[in-house]
């Protein structure tokens, strides 16, 4: 057991685009679910959701989300995140990667049953490097302002 953490991006299909998208959606349903056992109706698809970030037991990142996005509630809920939130997290990550002595103050770890380690060691900084890549890539996407982002953790 452990902590799995997800950042997802939801892109809505606007009504104005629905007609043009319908044929493409039909093709995608046939490709990904050829026998349509899931009973997906392309006419009813209103958004596409992508997993744009995944962490495993990166407790300093989870703690940041709990403290800054979830108002201290650690309940495995789904929480909306803005690109500004992610820019703030990225800024902290970059500062700690530049100066490891800031780790305990800017992105502290926390103890818990489902967390890997609480030391500021190679695992900790590898998680920060992964986070930097995830956030940098995501924030470069041209449509990031017109999508919904959300964070979710699972024990």
Number of C-alpha atoms within 10 A of each C-alpha: 9 13 19 19 20 17 21 20 21 18 17 16 15 11 10 8 10 18 12 10 16 16 12 13 17 14 13 13 17 14 11 9 13 11 10 12 7 9 9 13 11 18 13 10 14 13 13 10 13 12 12 16 18 17 18 17 21 25 26 24 21 25 18 18 23 19 13 14 17 19 9 12 11 13 12 16 13 16 15 16 19 15 16 11 14 17 14 12 21 20 13 19 25 14 16 19 17 10 10 12 12 15 19 13 9 15 21 17 22 14 12 12 9 15 20 17 17 16 13 15 10 9 15 22 17 13 18 22 14 16 21 19 13 17 19 14 12 17 17 9 9 8 10 16 12 10 15 16 23 18 22 18 22 15 13
